[in-house]
């Protein structure tokens, strides 16, 4: 194969399923290429962290949305299923006389290694090959300590990136895209077999709208309504106090640069102190996502191994029964169970509740953080390897900027603090909806007459707690205290 003299470029879509602020697309379009939009489905190349069930559901609908957007602008998304992305790209390059291939970068190790091989192979054929940053505000290698080392604590990372110039502005294509008509057949979306065979995701559409338009709606709603009170409302799971942009960002349906700059624009227009603090807090959360990618890039082993070596031999418990009770939301602790039932029903869990259920798994049950990470990976529509890894290692105390070993969330107190009226619990655990607020987070303490009046029989309608929190906390602290590197935790 030799380099074609045509002005045809292949745009390889991956985790950037949008047309707005798509650097690879904009670059090729600015030069004047005819563009062949391609998505190659090769999940086995992602190794053990291939998309889970909820992510596959989202991917199906996101690809469908992208295909519709491209068709409405005069093109056609070419979807292919392959055992080898490189083989598929080379075939499409040959058939369509492509002279350039452009894509936006991914940062997981499996993608980096695969992409490097593809770039070398295509460059050797004489093609122009470029990759771009569409997923982050700052590349992982652009942020380092004074000793040129990666950060492992968020605050200094945040201080460093706060001193940088603002990320480039987001932009749409400056001129109409000239799409190249595919000369080969495209897979029907159903051939990718992304949708679950069992109808467990049937209620997902009631809570989310995958695709670029859905992402735009979520950002507009957040900026107009929830952003002003984000700092206080974000911890209340019964309220719509967060942006819920995480799945849209993960699949690249909206650019993080657009989110960043639109929130910054809102910040520049307001002088109200509480609103400004809320917006600053949200921007800091965006930076936490950047920190997660920074860590995964520099410490790729952490997707399976603790960052802190002292935890390699931590005495985790193996209890399939307790793990299953946790997964099913049958632990006997209402705030924990509500979160896990929300997850199963909607493919999502409120962030405050994620911290509570994670702490319960790794501290109360002393089951490995990796078991929790795997469950979230399969059931979250926003399952993201960088964020999932950072979050679970934070909860387990074994990662960067981790929660201190002595921080063991009390699920009852957490529920009483952040779900004071029990609205969240009553929504997801209807068998407890008639319990008075005083007992909603500790039904085991409710008098028998109160339980009877509420129609609740513990052990039948709702389980007894599977562990005693105080005893579990003491056992967890004892296990931590036996670690040889205890003083370094």
Secondary structure, DSSP 8 states (H G I E B T S, - for coil): -----S-EEEEEESS---STT-HHHHHHHHHT-EEEEEEEE-GGGGGGGS--HHHHHHHHHHHHHHHHHHHHTT---EEEE-S-HHHHHHHHHHHHT--EEEEE---SHHHHHHHHHHHHHHHHTT-EEEEE--S-SS-GGG---TTS----SHHHHHHHHHTS---------SS---B---SS----GGGG--S-SSGGGTTGGGT---SHHHHHHHHHHIIIIIGGGHHHHTT-TTS--S---HHHHHTTSS-HHHHHHHHHHHHHH---HHHHHHHHHHHHHHHHHHHHHHHHHH-GGGGTS-SSGGGGG---B--HHHHHHHHHT-SS-HHHHHHHHHHHHHS---HHHHHHHHHIIIIIS-B-HHHHHHHHHHH-TT--HHHHHHHHHHHHT-STT---TT----HHHHHHHHSTT-HHHHHH-GGGTTS-GGGTT-GGGS-HHHHHHTT--BTTTB---SS-HHHHHHHHHHHHHT-TTGGG-
